[in-house]
Amino acid sequence: MRSTFRLFATVKKSSSVLSANAPTGLTGLNTHPCPRPHLIWLYNSTLAKLSAFPETSVYRQSTEALTRHRLRTVASVEPAGYPEYRDRMSNLLDQSSGHTKQLIQQILDGKGYEPVLGQDPDEREQQWDGERVEARTEGPATAQDLETMPKLDEAESKREEEEERQPEMEHEPQLTAQQVSDLEHQLSAGLIEEVVEVAKGELELVDSMREARIWEELAEKPPEGQWQYFERDTHVGRTQSP
């Protein structure tokens, strides 16, 4: 069924790329417009956060090994026109400044980027947190607001002017449908969109693991033999002689 929906994601017969946001066969998960740079950015971000863990941490060792393997696999698949794309980004580097220049340098360093997918949030997921909303009249409410408003307007105007002067960024060329299929086969973790979701979850999990300081000894030692019941050949007798 998933393969059938992948066919629906093809733009047209003469095209070999997948149409962004087309159905994948999984509810709530549409075709990713540029999964390669997104995955590269997610994996590099995860590895950067893992470097704060002690090298003896089992979680760091296992997660690093899997993340590095998947990073190498994803980075090894390059779309058609990728060298020309890097040349264009290199030419834009000197014309850029601020965040745009940092982003272009990040792309040239092979770190990927987090794309703006442009999907509107689902209003049904926005839950009320119980905070009481006070009705306010339009315009500044206090004398302090009257003093700070011109400064805020000036800062916003400068930011907008800076953005207008920046050269327009372009996305990395798309992988073909066959390249996506081959990459999914190499990763053996479902659709590429599922791989992206797992990578996003792992990146968030690293923060929780670091906050919990999982590499430290337990505050309360487990009783001796606590896990012995789950060991092989200890809770069920053998049915035959070796």
PLY file of the C-alpha trace (Angstrom):
ply
format ascii 1.0
element vertex 242
property float x
property float y
property float z
element edge 241
property int vertex1
property int vertex2
end_header
0.00 0.00 0.00
2.80 2.42 0.85
4.49 1.78 -2.49
1.20 2.58 -4.24
0.93 5.93 -2.47
4.56 6.63 -3.39
3.50 6.34 -7.02
0.85 8.98 -6.37
3.60 11.28 -5.08
5.28 11.35 -8.49
4.75 14.71 -10.14
4.02 13.31 -13.59
5.16 10.57 -15.88
8.00 12.67 -17.31
9.31 13.52 -13.84
11.43 11.31 -11.60
11.07 13.26 -8.34
8.39 13.05 -5.68
5.85 15.81 -5.23
6.24 17.58 -1.89
3.43 17.07 0.64
1.81 14.29 -1.42
0.34 11.33 0.54
2.77 8.67 1.74
0.20 6.13 2.87
0.68 7.02 6.54
-1.89 9.27 8.19
-0.52 12.74 8.99
2.80 12.09 7.25
3.23 13.67 3.82
6.12 13.50 1.38
9.10 15.51 2.64
10.27 18.16 0.15
13.99 17.89 1.01
14.76 15.04 3.43
18.50 14.75 2.70
19.71 18.13 4.09
17.18 17.88 6.93
18.49 14.47 8.03
22.10 15.63 7.75
21.30 18.62 9.97
19.45 16.45 12.51
22.23 13.88 12.72
24.97 16.50 13.07
22.95 18.29 15.76
22.50 15.02 17.65
26.22 14.24 17.48
27.07 17.74 18.71
24.82 17.29 21.75
26.16 13.81 22.45
29.69 15.21 22.70
28.68 16.68 26.09
28.18 13.14 27.47
31.10 11.22 29.02
32.78 8.90 26.53
32.04 6.00 28.86
28.27 6.54 28.57
26.67 3.49 26.97
23.86 5.66 25.62
26.36 7.96 23.91
28.33 5.07 22.45
25.31 3.27 20.99
23.53 6.40 19.75
26.71 7.83 18.21
27.40 4.60 16.35
23.90 4.45 14.84
23.79 8.19 14.09
27.19 8.22 12.38
26.24 5.20 10.29
23.01 6.82 9.11
24.75 10.15 8.52
27.32 8.49 6.25
24.56 6.63 4.42
22.45 9.73 3.79
25.41 11.97 2.87
26.69 9.41 0.35
23.57 9.84 -1.81
23.87 13.09 -3.76
21.14 14.48 -6.03
21.79 15.41 -9.64
23.24 18.90 -9.93
24.63 18.92 -6.39
28.16 20.17 -7.34
26.61 23.06 -9.29
24.36 23.83 -6.32
27.42 24.07 -4.04
29.11 26.40 -6.53
26.07 28.70 -6.48
26.03 28.69 -2.69
29.75 29.49 -2.63
29.16 32.49 -4.91
26.39 33.74 -2.60
28.59 33.51 0.48
30.40 36.82 -0.09
27.12 38.58 -0.88
25.47 37.49 2.35
25.72 38.50 5.99
24.35 37.56 9.39
22.22 34.45 9.70
22.07 33.89 5.94
25.85 33.79 5.67
26.06 31.35 8.59
23.47 29.13 6.93
25.32 29.10 3.60
28.60 28.28 5.34
26.84 25.49 7.20
25.65 24.06 3.88
29.13 24.30 2.35
30.57 22.50 5.39
28.24 19.59 4.72
26.17 20.14 7.88
22.80 20.35 6.10
20.03 22.69 7.20
16.60 22.64 8.78
14.11 23.48 6.03
11.05 25.64 6.65
8.27 23.32 5.53
5.62 26.03 5.58
2.88 23.91 7.13
0.32 25.76 9.22
-0.14 24.37 12.74
-3.30 22.41 13.40
-5.60 24.55 15.53
-6.96 21.40 17.16
-3.52 20.78 18.70
-3.41 24.21 20.35
-4.78 23.48 23.81
-5.74 26.12 26.35
-3.28 26.12 29.25
-5.77 27.64 31.70
-4.20 31.11 31.69
-6.76 33.89 31.92
-6.66 36.25 28.96
-7.22 39.87 29.93
-8.92 42.14 27.42
-6.71 45.09 26.41
-7.36 48.15 24.33
-5.38 48.78 21.19
-2.16 50.75 21.37
0.38 51.22 24.19
-1.08 50.72 27.65
1.56 52.41 29.81
4.01 55.29 29.65
6.86 52.76 29.40
5.20 51.24 26.32
5.06 54.69 24.75
8.83 55.04 25.24
9.79 51.60 23.96
7.46 51.42 20.95
9.60 53.69 18.68
12.73 51.67 19.49
10.95 48.40 18.71
9.63 49.79 15.45
13.11 50.96 14.47
14.66 47.57 15.26
11.95 45.80 13.25
12.52 48.12 10.30
16.27 47.45 10.36
15.67 43.70 10.50
13.30 43.85 7.51
15.78 45.96 5.52
18.55 43.49 6.31
16.39 40.57 5.12
15.55 42.37 1.88
19.25 42.88 1.12
20.01 39.17 1.54
20.23 37.05 -1.62
17.43 34.56 -2.13
18.27 31.08 -0.85
17.46 28.00 -2.86
16.81 24.49 -1.63
19.15 21.64 -2.35
18.19 19.72 -5.53
15.70 16.95 -4.89
16.56 13.28 -4.81
14.89 11.19 -7.44
12.19 8.71 -6.46
14.64 5.89 -7.14
17.31 7.48 -4.94
14.78 7.87 -2.12
13.74 4.23 -2.52
17.37 3.04 -2.47
18.11 5.17 0.59
15.09 3.78 2.42
16.32 0.27 1.61
19.82 1.02 2.95
18.51 2.54 6.19
15.91 -0.22 6.70
13.79 2.03 8.92
10.64 2.60 6.88
9.88 5.56 4.67
12.33 8.44 4.59
9.69 10.60 6.28
9.57 8.09 9.15
13.36 8.26 9.40
13.13 12.06 9.71
10.56 11.80 12.50
12.71 9.29 14.40
15.77 11.55 14.01
13.79 14.51 15.37
12.68 12.44 18.35
16.24 11.28 19.04
17.47 14.88 18.97
14.89 15.82 21.60
15.64 12.70 23.64
19.31 13.67 23.98
18.31 16.75 25.97
16.20 14.66 28.35
18.99 12.12 28.80
21.50 14.86 29.54
19.17 16.52 32.03
18.72 13.18 33.81
22.53 12.61 33.82
22.01 8.99 32.92
25.75 8.22 33.04
25.83 8.60 36.81
25.40 5.76 39.28
21.90 5.03 40.52
20.93 6.75 43.77
19.52 3.43 44.98
21.34 0.27 44.01
19.08 -2.50 42.62
18.78 -5.62 44.81
21.12 -8.42 43.90
19.56 -10.74 41.34
16.76 -8.31 40.48
16.97 -9.07 36.75
17.97 -12.71 37.08
14.44 -13.90 36.32
14.70 -12.47 32.79
17.99 -14.14 31.94
17.99 -17.00 29.49
17.45 -20.54 30.83
16.87 -19.39 34.42
13.08 -19.20 34.78
12.01 -22.08 32.52
13.47 -25.55 32.72
15.13 -27.10 29.73
12.87 -29.30 27.59
15.62 -31.43 26.19
19.15 -32.45 26.87
21.89 -30.52 25.09
0 1
1 2
2 3
3 4
4 5
5 6
6 7
7 8
8 9
9 10
10 11
11 12
12 13
13 14
14 15
15 16
16 17
17 18
18 19
19 20
20 21
21 22
22 23
23 24
24 25
25 26
26 27
27 28
28 29
29 30
30 31
31 32
32 33
33 34
34 35
35 36
36 37
37 38
38 39
39 40
40 41
41 42
42 43
43 44
44 45
45 46
46 47
47 48
48 49
49 50
50 51
51 52
52 53
53 54
54 55
55 56
56 57
57 58
58 59
59 60
60 61
61 62
62 63
63 64
64 65
65 66
66 67
67 68
68 69
69 70
70 71
71 72
72 73
73 74
74 75
75 76
76 77
77 78
78 79
79 80
80 81
81 82
82 83
83 84
84 85
85 86
86 87
87 88
88 89
89 90
90 91
91 92
92 93
93 94
94 95
95 96
96 97
97 98
98 99
99 100
100 101
101 102
102 103
103 104
104 105
105 106
106 107
107 108
108 109
109 110
110 111
111 112
112 113
113 114
114 115
115 116
116 117
117 118
118 119
119 120
120 121
121 122
122 123
123 124
124 125
125 126
126 127
127 128
128 129
129 130
130 131
131 132
132 133
133 134
134 135
135 136
136 137
137 138
138 139
139 140
140 141
141 142
142 143
143 144
144 145
145 146
146 147
147 148
148 149
149 150
150 151
151 152
152 153
153 154
154 155
155 156
156 157
157 158
158 159
159 160
160 161
161 162
162 163
163 164
164 165
165 166
166 167
167 168
168 169
169 170
170 171
171 172
172 173
173 174
174 175
175 176
176 177
177 178
178 179
179 180
180 181
181 182
182 183
183 184
184 185
185 186
186 187
187 188
188 189
189 190
190 191
191 192
192 193
193 194
194 195
195 196
196 197
197 198
198 199
199 200
200 201
201 202
202 203
203 204
204 205
205 206
206 207
207 208
208 209
209 210
210 211
211 212
212 213
213 214
214 215
215 216
216 217
217 218
218 219
219 220
220 221
221 222
222 223
223 224
224 225
225 226
226 227
227 228
228 229
229 230
230 231
231 232
232 233
233 234
234 235
235 236
236 237
237 238
238 239
239 240
240 241
